[in-house]
Every structure is written in structure tokens, then in C-alpha cells.
Amino acid sequence: MGGGEEVKKEVNMSQLAGVQFLLSNEGKEVPLSSIEGKTTCLFFSAHWCRPCRNFTPNLVQIYTALQNTGKNIEIIFISLDRDDASFWDHFKGMPWLALPFDTGLRQKLCAHFGIEHIPALIPLSATPSSGVGFEEDAVKLVDEYGEDAYPFSAQRRRELEAMDDARRKGGKLQELLGCKERDYVISADDIKIPIADLTGKTVGLYFGAHWCPPCHVFTKQLKEVYNELKILKPGSFEVIFISIDRNKGEFQASMSSMPWLAIPYSDTARQKLTRIFTVKGIPGLLILGLDGKVLKTDGRTAISTYGATAFPFTESRVSEVDEALRKEGDNLPRQVNDPRHRHVLELDMAKAYVCDECQKKGRYWVFSCKQCNFDLHPSCVLENKVDIIKICI
């Protein structure tokens, strides 16, 4: 669509394919003139196509919602099924109209509209010459924005993307985490916590799911940091879980092990946040600063590598912790012979370990024997210098 034009090509549908009438899912003939003046989309689909079967119920829900709010919309199903019986089996669950099943007709339409895969949803629009224009496939647009995608045009996509960008950069927690009907997030026991209570806190947006094994590992790490900061810096840090679970049961299973808050599972804000921040994989942790704006820090890496020490997880704080650890390591011997263990212990870095001397948890620098899985805090080694046989720098 060069030069900012929204319409890619002009066609006259009735002349193109010789269409005389449309069909309702009850088999009644409907005149082609019934779509005049309506926002009309062509829906290329087939019953044998799994992505089509997955997309169709979402489209039905959006179509029904739009009609219920007075939107003048019509969809025309163009079947790529193999036979008439399959066409009707697929069409019976659709509340819109269809072209009569005709393999020759669909080949012409697929060619004219450049259909290379299905499902495909092609919005039609009026052109200055009173013809019919059409735009790019709107399936992705509908998947991402739901009924907000109406009227499914390139202009509407630009508007929605601009709104997403404003939410992402705006620093307004209510606009980002809430909606018109909801100004709260929920706890694991379903208590409503006002979004306004998050103002002035560092907030982590945690994208995860119960079915994801790496999420189980990261949840445990995040939980330790969350509980530690609750003691060290009460009221300064909060986490909001954005579920990627497949159903409410999985969401509840996720929340059962989490001490923080969440976006309600039934709320479309979960999908909105995933889209706004282009979340491609889980677990993921985005950090919002005190101003509500997203920090550049990789939250998951910061938590996994540095723990609560890196709070408030800004780039400068992470760099500061990293530099301090580097200097600490520079002042430690590379190897030690310790009378408590028969092998040479080598200096290493670990995200978490338990010291075999004091039995306390450790993080970062450790003197370790990888053969025996034996670990000592640097402090436990160096405070017993008289017992150290040899230190190799």
C-alpha cells in the first residue's frame, strides 16, 4: 500500500465472479444487494483447516459483539472445503452469509484477492470510483485486538498501534493494567487491590504459565526475591502476574504458589499487555520504574543473576552490582587448598548454593569442588586462613 493508500486494489465482486445471491446458514438465498452500505469482509476458510476452526469461534464472538453494539458489519464466508457436505458442516456454526459452494468460483476469488493461506479475512471498502476495494488480510489484526480492530482497515491498525505505544510509554498504571470496568488487580485469594495502590512502587510484570517448566524455576527465584524485599524494603516492590495459561484451572494453579497480585484471568488486559510489550517467550519479567514507565533492564536476568541486591532493577543499579561483584572476585584467590576437603577448591560464581561449612545459602562467589559438589562461602574459607594450606593467585 504505497503512498499511505489503504485500498490495495479495486474489484467489482458481482462482475468478477458472476455472483447472483448469497446464502444464510439456514440455506436461504439472500440478495447480493443486502451487503450494500455495510462494512463487509470476505472470510476464506475450510473445515479441514485446524487454524480456521480455531479462529472461527473468535470471529463469531467478535461479529456478534459488533452487531450487538450497532455496528453495520457483514461477513461473507468463501469455502475452500473439498465438498458440499463439508461446506455446510463448517458454515452451520457461522452467523453470517456465504457464497454458494463452487470450486471454480473460489479459485477466481482466491486469485483476485491474492489468498495464499487460510484463514484469511479480507475487508472490502468503497473506492472513489464507486467500486469495491480491498485491504490486507485482517486475521492477525483481529487476533491481536478483537472487536477493537473494527473496521479492520490499515488506518485502524495504525490508530491501535499508536494507542499501544502511548500506553507503553505513558507511565499511567490504570491505562496499562486496568480498563473501563476494572480499576483493580487481584490477590491469590481473590481480594481486589486498587491499581492506584501501586503508584510509587517498582512493579514487575510477570508473564508466565503453569504448563511451562522454566516458569516453575523462575517463580521460585522471584518468590525468594519478593519475600526478601518485603522484609528489607517493605512496600517498595510489587509483582503483577499476567497469565499465559490455557484455562482458568491452570491460572488458579499458578496463583496458588504466588504471593503477589494478578490481572484477572477473564480480563482481556492479559492479551493486551502481551501484545503491547511484544512478549515472545515465557517466563518474562518487565520492570516498571517509580514513574510507571518500563525500564530497559531484563528483569528475568536481573532477578536470576543478582537477586534482591539488584533492586530497584535499573540499568545503573545492575551495572553497579555487577562491577562490585567483579571487584570482589578480583580480590579473591582463584584456587585454595582447604583442610575441610581433599580436592582443590576453585573460585566460581553460582546463582544459588548452600555452604557445606555453615549450611547457609549463598549467591555469587563460591569456592567449589565440581567433582564432589562441595561448596564454601568465600568468608568461610578466608576467616580460617590458618587452616588454608595453599592459596594460588
C-alpha positions in Angstrom: 0.0 0.0 0.0 2.2 2.8 -1.3 1.8 6.5 -0.6 -0.3 5.8 2.5 -3.2 4.4 0.5 -5.4 1.9 2.4 -7.0 0.2 -0.5 -4.8 -2.2 -2.4 -6.9 -3.0 -5.5 -10.3 -2.3 -6.9 -12.7 -5.0 -8.0 -16.4 -5.4 -8.7 -17.4 -8.6 -7.0 -20.6 -9.3 -8.9 -18.9 -8.8 -12.2 -15.8 -10.7 -11.1 -17.4 -14.0 -10.3 -21.0 -13.8 -11.6 -22.4 -13.9 -8.1 -26.2 -13.7 -8.1 -27.0 -14.2 -4.4 -25.6 -15.2 -1.0 -26.7 -17.9 1.4 -27.7 -17.8 5.1 -26.7 -20.8 7.3 -30.3 -21.9 7.0 -29.9 -22.3 3.3 -32.0 -19.3 2.3 -31.0 -17.2 -0.7 -30.1 -13.6 0.2 -29.7 -10.9 -2.5 -26.2 -9.5 -3.0 -27.7 -6.1 -2.5 -28.1 -6.8 1.2 -24.5 -6.0 1.9 -24.6 -2.6 0.3 -23.6 0.2 2.8 -22.2 -2.4 5.2 -18.6 -2.9 6.4 -18.1 -6.2 4.6 -15.3 -8.8 5.0 -14.6 -11.9 2.9 -13.7 -14.9 5.1 -11.7 -17.6 3.3 -11.8 -20.8 5.4 -12.3 -24.6 5.4 -13.5 -27.2 7.8 -10.4 -29.3 7.2 -8.1 -26.4 8.3 -7.3 -26.5 12.1 -6.2 -22.8 12.3 -9.6 -22.0 10.6 -11.5 -24.0 13.2 -9.6 -22.3 16.0 -10.1 -18.8 14.6 -13.8 -19.1 13.6 -15.2 -19.1 17.2 -13.3 -15.9 18.0 -14.6 -14.3 14.8 -18.1 -15.3 15.7 -17.8 -13.8 19.2 -16.4 -10.5 17.7 -19.1 -10.4 14.9 -21.9 -10.9 17.5 -20.5 -8.3 19.8 -20.1 -5.7 17.0 -23.7 -6.4 15.8 -25.0 -6.0 19.4 -23.4 -2.6 19.6 -25.0 -1.4 16.4 -22.1 -1.8 14.0 -23.2 -2.3 10.4 -21.0 -5.3 9.6 -21.4 -8.3 7.3 -19.0 -11.2 6.7 -19.2 -13.5 3.6 -17.8 -17.0 4.0 -15.9 -18.3 1.0 -15.4 -22.0 1.4 -12.2 -23.9 0.5 -13.8 -27.1 1.6 -13.5 -30.2 -0.6 -17.2 -30.9 -1.0 -20.6 -29.5 -0.4 -21.2 -31.5 2.8 -18.0 -30.2 4.4 -19.0 -26.7 3.4 -22.3 -27.0 5.2 -20.7 -28.6 8.2 -18.4 -25.6 8.6 -21.0 -23.0 7.7 -23.6 -24.1 10.2 -21.7 -22.5 13.1 -21.4 -19.2 11.4 -23.9 -16.4 11.9 -23.0 -14.5 8.7 -23.6 -15.1 5.0 -21.8 -17.3 2.4 -21.2 -17.6 -1.2 -22.7 -20.8 -2.7 -20.2 -23.6 -2.7 -18.5 -23.6 -6.1 -14.8 -24.7 -6.6 -14.4 -22.7 -9.8 -15.8 -19.5 -8.1 -13.4 -19.8 -5.2 -10.4 -20.3 -7.4 -11.2 -17.0 -9.2 -11.7 -15.2 -5.8 -8.5 -16.6 -4.3 -6.6 -15.4 -7.4 -8.1 -11.9 -7.4 -7.6 -11.4 -3.7 -4.2 -13.0 -3.6 -5.1 -15.7 -1.0 -2.0 -17.8 -0.2 -3.1 -19.3 3.1 -6.2 -19.7 5.3 -7.9 -18.5 7.4 -7.9 -15.1 5.6 -10.2 -12.2 6.4 -10.3 -9.6 3.6 -12.0 -6.2 4.4 -13.8 -4.6 1.5 -14.2 -0.8 1.2 -15.7 1.7 -1.1 -13.4 3.5 -3.5 -13.6 7.0 -5.0 -14.7 5.4 -8.3 -17.7 3.7 -6.6 -16.0 0.3 -7.0 -15.0 -2.1 -4.2 -11.6 -2.0 -2.8 -9.9 -4.5 -0.5 -7.1 -4.4 2.1 -4.6 -6.7 3.6 -5.6 -9.9 5.5 -7.1 -8.8 8.9 -6.8 -12.2 10.7 -3.7 -11.1 12.7 -5.3 -7.7 13.5 -8.5 -9.4 14.8 -6.4 -11.9 16.8 -4.5 -9.1 18.4 -7.2 -6.5 19.0 -10.5 -8.4 19.0 -13.6 -6.2 18.4 -11.4 -3.0 18.8 -10.0 -3.9 15.3 -13.2 -2.8 13.6 -13.5 -1.7 10.8 -10.3 -3.8 10.2 -8.6 -1.2 8.0 -4.9 -0.3 7.7 -5.9 3.1 9.2 -7.4 1.4 12.2 -4.3 -0.7 12.7 -2.2 2.5 12.8 -4.5 4.0 15.3 -4.4 1.0 17.6 -0.6 0.7 17.3 -0.4 4.4 18.3 -2.6 3.8 21.3 -0.4 0.8 22.3 2.7 2.9 22.0 1.1 5.6 24.2 0.2 3.1 26.9 3.7 1.6 26.8 5.4 4.9 27.2 2.8 6.9 29.2 3.6 5.7 32.7 -0.2 5.6 33.6 -0.8 2.3 35.5 -4.6 2.4 35.2 -4.4 2.7 31.5 -1.8 0.0 31.3 -3.2 -2.6 33.8 -6.8 -1.7 34.0 -9.8 -1.0 31.8 -13.1 1.0 32.0 -14.8 -1.8 34.0 -11.8 -2.6 36.3 -9.5 -0.4 38.4 -8.0 -3.2 40.5 -5.8 -6.3 40.4 -6.4 -9.4 42.4 -4.6 -11.5 45.0 -4.4 -15.3 45.1 -7.5 -15.3 47.4 -9.4 -13.0 45.0 -9.1 -9.8 47.1 -9.3 -6.7 44.9 -6.4 -4.4 45.3 -6.8 -0.9 43.7 -4.3 -0.2 40.9 -3.8 3.2 42.5 -2.0 1.4 45.4 0.8 0.5 43.0 1.8 4.2 42.5 5.3 5.0 43.7 6.4 1.3 43.7 8.7 -0.6 41.5 6.4 -3.1 39.7 7.3 -6.3 37.9 5.0 -7.6 35.2 5.5 -11.4 35.2 4.4 -13.3 32.1 4.2 -17.0 32.9 2.1 -20.1 32.8 1.6 -23.3 34.9 2.3 -25.6 31.9 5.8 -24.0 31.4 8.6 -25.8 33.4 11.0 -22.8 33.2 8.3 -20.7 34.8 8.3 -23.0 37.8 12.0 -22.5 38.2 11.8 -18.7 37.8 8.7 -18.4 40.0 10.7 -19.9 42.9 13.6 -17.4 42.3 11.2 -14.4 42.0 9.4 -15.6 45.1 12.6 -15.5 47.2 13.4 -12.0 46.0 9.9 -10.8 46.6 9.8 -12.1 50.1 13.3 -10.8 50.8 12.4 -7.3 49.6 9.2 -7.5 51.6 11.4 -7.6 54.7 14.2 -5.3 53.6 12.2 -2.7 51.7 8.5 -3.1 52.7 6.0 -1.6 50.3 8.6 -0.8 47.6 8.2 -3.7 45.2 5.1 -5.5 43.8 4.7 -8.1 41.1 1.7 -8.5 38.8 1.2 -11.9 37.2 0.0 -11.8 33.6 -1.1 -15.4 32.9 -0.4 -17.2 29.6 -2.3 -20.2 31.0 -4.7 -22.2 28.7 -7.6 -22.2 31.1 -8.7 -20.8 34.5 -7.8 -24.0 36.3 -4.2 -23.6 35.2 -4.3 -19.9 36.2 -5.5 -20.8 39.7 -2.8 -23.5 39.9 -0.2 -20.8 39.0 -1.6 -18.4 41.6 -1.6 -21.0 44.4 2.2 -20.7 44.6 2.5 -17.0 44.1 2.4 -14.4 47.0 1.8 -11.4 44.6 -1.1 -10.0 42.6 -2.5 -10.7 39.1 -4.7 -9.5 36.3 -7.9 -11.5 36.4 -7.9 -14.4 34.1 -11.1 -13.5 32.3 -9.8 -10.0 31.5 -8.6 -9.1 28.0 -5.9 -6.9 29.6 -3.7 -10.1 29.7 -3.7 -10.3 25.9 -3.4 -6.5 25.6 -0.2 -6.5 27.8 1.3 -9.4 25.9 0.7 -7.5 22.7 1.8 -4.1 23.9 5.2 -5.5 25.1 5.5 -8.0 22.2 6.1 -10.9 24.6 7.6 -13.7 22.5 8.5 -16.2 25.2 8.0 -17.1 28.9 8.9 -16.7 31.7 9.3 -12.9 31.2 9.6 -10.1 33.7 9.3 -6.5 32.7 10.2 -3.9 35.3 8.2 -0.6 35.7 10.0 2.2 37.5 8.7 4.6 40.1 7.2 6.7 37.2 5.3 3.7 35.8 7.5 3.5 32.7 9.2 0.4 31.5 12.9 0.1 32.4 15.3 -1.3 29.8 16.5 -3.9 32.3 15.9 -7.6 31.5 14.0 -8.3 34.7 14.3 -12.1 34.5 18.1 -12.0 34.1 18.5 -9.4 36.9 16.4 -11.5 39.3 18.1 -14.8 38.4 21.6 -13.4 38.5 21.7 -10.8 41.2 18.5 -11.4 43.3 17.3 -8.7 45.7 20.7 -7.0 45.6 19.9 -5.5 42.2 16.7 -3.7 43.4 15.3 -1.4 42.1 16.5 -3.2 38.9 17.5 -0.1 37.0 20.3 -0.4 34.4 22.6 1.7 36.6 21.9 -0.5 39.7 22.5 -3.7 37.8 25.8 -2.3 36.4 26.8 -1.1 39.9 26.2 -4.6 41.4 28.0 -6.3 38.5 31.0 -4.0 39.0 31.0 -4.6 42.7 31.0 -8.4 42.2 33.8 -8.1 39.7 36.0 -6.2 42.1 35.1 -8.6 44.9 36.2 -11.5 42.6 39.4 -9.7 41.7 40.4 -9.7 45.4 39.7 -13.5 45.9 42.2 -16.3 45.2 41.5 -18.4 42.1 42.1 -21.7 44.0 42.5 -22.8 47.6 43.5 -26.0 49.4 41.2 -26.2 52.4 41.6 -28.9 55.1 37.9 -29.5 55.1 38.1 -31.1 51.7 40.6 -33.3 49.9 40.4 -31.6 46.5 41.5 -28.1 45.4 38.6 -25.7 45.6 38.2 -23.3 42.6 36.6 -19.9 42.6 33.3 -19.9 40.8 30.1 -18.0 40.5 26.7 -19.5 41.3 23.2 -18.1 41.3 22.4 -20.1 44.4 24.2 -22.7 46.6 24.3 -23.9 50.2 27.7 -23.7 52.0 28.9 -27.1 53.3 30.5 -25.4 56.3 27.9 -23.1 57.8 24.9 -24.6 55.9 23.6 -21.2 55.0 22.5 -20.2 51.5 25.0 -18.4 49.3 25.0 -16.5 46.0 27.6 -15.2 43.6 31.2 -16.1 44.5 31.8 -19.6 45.8 34.8 -21.9 46.4 33.7 -25.1 44.8 34.7 -28.7 44.1 32.8 -29.7 41.0 33.8 -33.3 41.4 32.2 -33.6 44.8 29.6 -30.9 44.7 31.2 -29.3 47.7 30.8 -25.5 48.2 32.1 -23.0 50.7 31.4 -19.3 51.2 34.5 -17.2 50.5 34.0 -15.8 54.0 34.0 -19.3 55.5 37.3 -20.0 53.6 39.1 -16.8 54.4 38.1 -16.5 58.0 40.1 -19.7 58.6 43.3 -18.7 56.9 45.4 -20.6 59.4 43.9 -23.8 58.1 44.5 -23.0 54.5 47.5 -24.9 53.2 47.9 -23.1 49.9 46.4 -20.2 48.0 47.2 -19.9 44.3 46.7 -16.5 42.8 
